[in-house]
Amino acid sequence: MTDHHFTDVTGRPAIGEPDYWEPVIFRRSEIDAEIDRLCALERPGNGRRSSVFTHPRAPAGSPSLAPGIRVSLDVLLPGESTAPIRHTSTQFGFGIAGAGRVSIGDTVHDVGRYDGWNHPSWLPYMYTNTGDEPFVRLTYSNAPLLERMNVHLVEDLTDITVPSAQQKAMPDEPDARRTSPYGTFELADGAMLMPYETLVNPPSLPSLALVWAWDEVKDHLDRLEALGESYVGRRLYLLYNPFTGRTNGTTPSFFATITIRPPSIVDRPHRHVSAAINYFFRGSGWSRVGGRKYEWGAGDLMFTAPGWMIHHHASDDGDRVYEVTVQDQPLNIAMESLLWQEDLKQPARVLGAEGGFATNRTPIGSSA
Ligand SMILES: [Fe+2]
């Protein structure tokens, strides 16, 4: 007996816009209370005191804040370590309190408040609290998408030794596709044929565990304040991981950006297919998303941009705002699905496949 069947979609009309998850805000007070609750627990066997920010629309058994982004609140008490683990999901970590050491394969980083770091896929890792107060971090993971695809592989380990079979890739020869003795060749008008030998040996690059120290990032970021009120772009830096190449990511799925907003800056309304999650760590302001206004302040975590909704952000009078934003933009560039509309009076573009957008910033080295 089989229940596989055909679904007749003949003549079925396009379904229109998706049913977006609405914005949600986890307030600083809620996050602080959850940190306190995690700290008060008896140490779990694997050492991971962890709680997932869960959107009310997230499916049971696969909690997440955006459909493709899981954010967890991870806590370690002084002297504690987590048990080693590895998985096929990739992560971005961001410290929000205390200090700790993250060992990822052969790489060790000492990290603290507002430092960011990435986790390559399938490398064993563990965390240790090296300070005298709780070490608290946010972890952004693409696991929900892999779970939906039913291919999220996770292994508990006894140590973080990189298995000898897992050799780190070295830069390939300039273009293995063309130097392969089996050859990839053109049929007509750009259509090509590639042999199996190249299919199973794609160009590879070392996937490194990188760290972006807040002290250094802040120094560069604060200089963007000089761009002045007439600047139409965003005053931010992407924590760029060269491994992600043309998709401009921190991990292959996500970018993380750090933004400075001087007081009273109002962004232009825009929209993009990538989902955005903002963690504000200084100042206050508001966002208008899908016509509704949301106010936020330092210590709040907000799912700000669901799907294709029109939105923009603004800082209040007074203090400058710092925020870290994670979006699943690299994933959407790789899928050729990143529709972006920077100016609502102009058509949207498929970023990565069409020319992108320009700002009114003067190029470095120009005297104009
Ligand atoms: Fe946006």
Residues whose N, C-alpha, C, O or C-beta is under 5 A from the ligand:
A	BS01	LIG	A305
